[in-house]
């Protein structure tokens, strides 16, 4: 009897403990779902509400735009909390210590680099203070924390939020094509850091302001980091200098100007920088220099090449190598990002089957998470990628921690936030001209011209630019891919996406599937394949900055939801493109995308490289041909970019040089520069009358 009672108590106790264990697991699972799907988002929705969404009026500016006395928002299915959350959420971008950015002055004055006038000059959108933006940073410039340090970096709203001005009213467009001059921004930031290091009075003001902010506690540590980030930014600007070779063999610069960026080229280079290892650098330097030079140089570089931190390696090379040797290093390791394209607009992006101008982004499964991770790699995520000869538990989720070479892809990338951003974009609608008529006084659409334009559009445009119900929650967008020969538009961007190669470095001998086929990464490999492998492994690596449980909870939920909750499933590409083969696994990228044109009125300039200023100009032939009647109009070969003032007749921004003030920093777009060609997409343009063109423009206003 006694034994039976003991046994019974034992069973009861075991059941109790089992029940407790099940309860703990259940609570943990509920907390995991709660914390990863609602709690962190809800905080922003409660904490950051502002009727104007932080937007502020702007005075007349240096580019010649009249001032705007108020900012209005159109109906895009986002409220103020959605917009402010989008503007302020961090993705893990770590460009500069936060207090450095707050205190930094312009190179030749005491004006703060982040002043409203200066940010507006670079065409970032100034903001006022809100709860989550207490320092009134522009849209998309946000605070990130990584390994105990606070940084200023970008999120996607910096390049994918726009403003259209009309008669003193600024129309803010969420998800719109940004107008920023990022290259100019980075160049002036480097000059500001260099001036701070060399000008004693400027340096003292900077040190005093940074000390007052509280993240640094002594001058020496401030000056040490000032030197570090100055050299780091110098290396970034140097290795990403945009230039190409013209038809005569001359090296010519390819300036981006406003509203364009070779984002992929710069993403590629950041990935190559962080994949490179000492073995690769020794190969490069030995091949670039004669033995009598390379031997002593490699001896001097031993301390640099022993580093695991790739950015420290590049800073060391910048500080050690002579300019001629740096040029040789750059030519062998990096690719010139000389194919700038317009910033894409974001509405309907989650609903696409394939995204990016050349369809490189697959939207099925975890594709959006990888795509957005690639973007953060390009805008200064901290990349703690290391390779060791012993097992690395942190690399096991990426399946690279159990072989002869073990790699960990830890980084500051906030994959959890990236998934939430993509979820939020599912709600976003394209802006409607009719809403802008009511909100900002735009002239209403002419119904007779619109009806004529609809007839023409259905016959000449709809086969590539399908019409959708832009407000339907069930809408889907099929990207119609045309090979570059069919589209006829400038092929530079597509060609670079296929042709660019780089050293695989720490990824050597790994397998990656690009498009349809798996590929073994050789010493040199297509950069598209290297980027694919890098982003997959970053996504598969939990955030090292989070508490252990939250780290793996977020990681698991993000991957599971990214793969199984994505409404976009795998599908073949549509259109007239070159299929991938085992011999040419990325040839399908030699094409450009046609998509639905809803909201197109707010996204000038046009074509993938921004080479046509208005919709009306896009309906003109690019160049004269035999048989053209006298007086035939053609697309402009040069025009100005930088204004936000809307041309309501031709539909685009102010582009006539005569309407810009003398000394304006506006950018002169020259279609003769390699990569800037404005040919192609000329279907039936010679058949259209002026009335036809105006009718098509009027119809496209209403899409």
Secondary structure, 3 states (H helix, E strand, C coil): CHHHHHHHHHHHHHHHHHHHHHHHHHHHHHHHHHHHHHHHHHHHHHHCCCCCCCECCECCCCCCCCCECEEEECCCCCCHHHHHHHHHCCCCECCEEHHHHHHCECCCCCCECCCHHHHHHCCCCCECCECCECCCCCCCEEEEEECCEEEEEECHHHCCEEEEEECCEEEEEECCCCCCCHHHHHHHHHHHHHHHHHCHHHHHHHHHHHHHHCCCCCHHHHHHHHHHHHHHHHHHHHHCCCEEECCCCCEEECCCCCCEECHHHHHHHHHHHHHCCHHHHHHHHHHHCCHHHHHHHHHHCHHHHCCCCHHHHHHHHHHHCCHHHHHHHHHHHCCCCCCCEECCCCCCCCCECEECCCCCEECCCCHHHHHHHHHHHHCCECEEEEEECCCCHHHHHHCCCCCCCEEEEEECCCHHHHHHHHHHHCCCCCCCHHHHHHHHCCCCCCHHHHHHHHHHHHHHCCCCCCCCCCCCCCCCECCEEEEHHHHCCCCHHHHHHHHCEEECHHHCCCEEEECCEEEECCCEEEHHHHHHHHHHHHHCCCCCCCCHHHHHHHHHHHHHHHHHCCCCCCCCCEEECCCCCCCCCCHHHCEEEECCCCCHHHCCCECCCCCECEHHHHCCECCCCCCCCCCCCECCCEEEECCCEEECCCCEECCCHHHCCCCCCCEEEECCCCCCCCCCCCCCHHHCCHHHHHHHHHHHHCC
